[in-house]
Amino acid sequence: MITGLSNPKNKYHNTRHNLGSWYIYALAKKLNILLKEEKKFFGFIASVNIHSNNIRLFIPNIFMNFNGSAIYKVASFYNINLNEILVAHDDLDLECGKSKMKYSYGHSGHNGLRSVINYFNKKINFYRFRIGISRPKNKKEISSFVLSDPTIEEVNLIDISIQYAVRETLILLNNISN
């Protein structure tokens, strides 16, 4: 499964904290598939077959602090283990326009990742695509910063990093059966 952490789409889609969903929409577009709202999973889901592997794309449509419950619900339904999930999310510790894949355990203070780890209740490494948003100068502004829209310049940089992440994901998916 590939999932992008997010807050509810209607209110927060354009915010920095929803970059995980931006990535999933870009990946779905590249794979020429549409995500459909699935109320039982509290989000948007699509399925694509790559090298005889059924891959689920998923975007939770609930608050970030509860993303883990929706992701866990999908994973349980389709019998997917945490170490078989790629989680895309915004990252304050990366410069805006940078993205990195990481395979590790830990949330680094990200509430969406914390929720995923708590719901799976296991200390297991899993794949993450970290999409940089940079850090605000004032630590007290983090909450309002992640829940605000990026500038036009930041959107351009973010789009470049998401396209990079999509290309890397396609390489990873093409190597699944090898």
C-alpha positions as CSV (number, residue, x, y, z in Angstrom):
1,M,0.0,0.0,0.0
2,I,1.1,3.6,-0.7
3,T,-0.5,6.2,1.5
4,G,-0.2,10.0,1.8
5,L,-0.8,11.5,5.2
6,S,-3.4,14.3,5.2
7,N,-6.1,16.3,7.0
8,P,-9.7,16.5,5.6
9,K,-9.5,17.4,1.9
10,N,-12.3,20.0,1.8
11,K,-10.6,22.3,4.3
12,Y,-6.9,21.4,4.2
13,H,-6.1,20.1,0.7
14,N,-3.9,23.0,-0.3
15,T,-1.9,23.2,3.0
16,R,1.7,22.0,3.6
17,H,0.5,19.3,6.0
18,N,-1.4,17.6,3.1
19,L,1.6,17.0,0.8
20,G,1.2,13.3,1.3
21,S,-2.1,13.5,-0.5
22,W,-0.6,15.8,-3.2
23,Y,1.9,13.0,-3.8
24,I,-0.8,10.3,-4.0
25,Y,-2.8,12.3,-6.5
26,A,0.3,12.9,-8.6
27,L,1.1,9.1,-8.5
28,A,-2.5,8.2,-9.4
29,K,-2.4,10.6,-12.3
30,K,0.9,9.1,-13.6
31,L,-0.6,5.6,-13.3
32,N,-3.8,6.8,-15.0
33,I,-6.1,5.7,-12.1
34,L,-8.8,7.5,-10.1
35,L,-9.1,7.5,-6.3
36,K,-12.7,7.0,-5.1
37,E,-14.1,7.9,-1.7
38,E,-14.6,4.9,0.5
39,K,-16.5,5.8,3.6
40,K,-15.7,2.5,5.4
41,F,-12.0,3.4,5.2
42,F,-12.5,7.1,6.0
43,G,-10.6,8.2,2.8
44,F,-9.9,7.8,-0.9
45,I,-8.6,4.6,-2.3
46,A,-7.6,3.1,-5.7
47,S,-6.1,-0.2,-6.8
48,V,-3.5,-0.8,-9.5
49,N,-1.9,-4.0,-10.6
50,I,1.9,-3.8,-11.2
51,H,3.8,-7.0,-12.1
52,S,1.0,-9.1,-10.7
53,N,1.1,-7.2,-7.4
54,N,-2.1,-5.4,-6.4
55,I,-1.0,-2.0,-5.0
56,R,-3.5,0.1,-3.0
57,L,-3.2,3.9,-3.1
58,F,-4.8,5.5,-0.1
59,I,-5.4,9.0,1.3
60,P,-7.1,9.3,4.7
61,N,-9.8,12.0,4.8
62,I,-9.7,12.5,8.6
63,F,-7.6,14.6,10.9
64,M,-3.8,13.9,10.8
65,N,-3.7,12.7,14.4
66,F,-6.1,9.9,13.4
67,N,-4.6,8.9,10.0
68,G,-3.2,5.7,11.6
69,S,-6.7,4.4,12.3
70,A,-7.8,4.7,8.7
71,I,-4.5,3.3,7.3
72,Y,-4.7,0.4,9.8
73,K,-8.3,-0.3,8.7
74,V,-7.3,-0.6,5.1
75,A,-4.2,-2.6,5.9
76,S,-6.2,-5.0,8.1
77,F,-8.9,-5.4,5.4
78,Y,-6.4,-6.2,2.7
79,N,-3.9,-8.1,5.0
80,I,-1.1,-5.6,4.4
81,N,1.8,-5.4,7.0
82,L,3.3,-2.1,8.1
83,N,6.6,-3.0,6.4
84,E,4.7,-3.3,3.1
85,I,3.5,0.3,3.3
86,L,5.0,3.4,1.9
87,V,3.9,6.5,3.8
88,A,4.4,9.9,2.2
89,H,4.3,13.0,4.4
90,D,5.5,16.6,4.8
91,D,8.8,17.1,6.6
92,L,9.9,20.2,8.5
93,D,13.5,19.0,8.6
94,L,13.9,18.9,4.8
95,E,14.3,22.0,2.7
96,C,11.3,22.9,0.6
97,G,11.7,21.2,-2.7
98,K,13.7,18.2,-1.4
99,S,12.3,14.7,-0.9
100,K,13.9,11.6,0.4
101,M,12.9,8.0,0.8
102,K,13.7,6.4,4.2
103,Y,13.2,3.0,5.6
104,S,13.0,3.2,9.3
105,Y,10.9,3.3,12.4
106,G,10.1,6.5,14.2
107,H,7.9,9.6,13.9
108,S,10.3,12.5,14.3
109,G,7.6,14.5,16.0
110,H,5.1,14.1,13.0
111,N,1.6,13.5,14.5
112,G,0.5,11.5,11.4
113,L,3.4,9.1,11.6
114,R,2.9,8.9,15.4
115,S,-0.7,7.8,14.8
116,V,0.4,5.2,12.2
117,I,2.9,3.7,14.6
118,N,0.4,3.8,17.5
119,Y,-2.3,2.0,15.6
120,F,-0.1,-0.7,14.3
121,N,1.3,-1.0,17.8
122,K,4.6,-2.4,16.5
123,K,8.1,-1.1,16.3
124,I,8.6,-2.1,12.7
125,N,10.6,-0.3,10.0
126,F,8.5,1.0,7.1
127,Y,9.1,3.0,4.0
128,R,8.5,6.8,4.1
129,F,8.7,9.5,1.4
130,R,9.7,12.7,3.2
131,I,8.6,15.8,1.3
132,G,10.4,18.9,2.5
133,I,8.5,22.0,3.6
134,S,11.3,23.7,5.5
135,R,10.9,24.9,9.1
136,P,9.5,28.3,10.1
137,K,11.9,30.6,11.9
138,N,9.8,30.7,15.0
139,K,9.2,27.3,16.7
140,K,5.9,28.5,18.1
141,E,4.5,29.0,14.5
142,I,4.9,25.3,13.5
143,S,1.2,24.4,13.8
144,S,0.0,27.4,11.9
145,F,2.8,27.0,9.4
146,V,2.0,23.4,8.4
147,L,-1.8,24.2,8.3
148,S,-1.3,27.1,5.9
149,D,-0.9,27.2,2.1
150,P,2.6,27.4,0.7
151,T,3.7,30.4,-1.3
152,I,3.7,30.2,-5.1
153,E,7.5,29.7,-5.1
154,E,7.2,26.9,-2.5
155,V,4.4,25.2,-4.5
156,N,6.8,25.2,-7.6
157,L,9.6,23.6,-5.5
158,I,7.1,21.1,-3.9
159,D,5.8,20.1,-7.3
160,I,9.4,19.3,-8.4
161,S,10.0,17.2,-5.3
162,I,6.7,15.4,-5.7
163,Q,7.5,14.6,-9.4
164,Y,10.9,13.2,-8.2
165,A,9.1,11.1,-5.5
166,V,6.7,9.8,-8.1
167,R,9.6,8.8,-10.4
168,E,11.4,7.0,-7.6
169,T,8.2,5.3,-6.6
170,L,7.7,4.0,-10.1
171,I,11.3,2.6,-10.1
172,L,10.6,0.9,-6.7
173,L,7.3,-0.6,-8.0
174,N,9.0,-1.8,-11.2
175,N,11.5,-3.6,-9.1
176,I,9.0,-5.4,-6.9
177,S,9.0,-8.6,-8.8
178,N,12.7,-8.7,-9.5
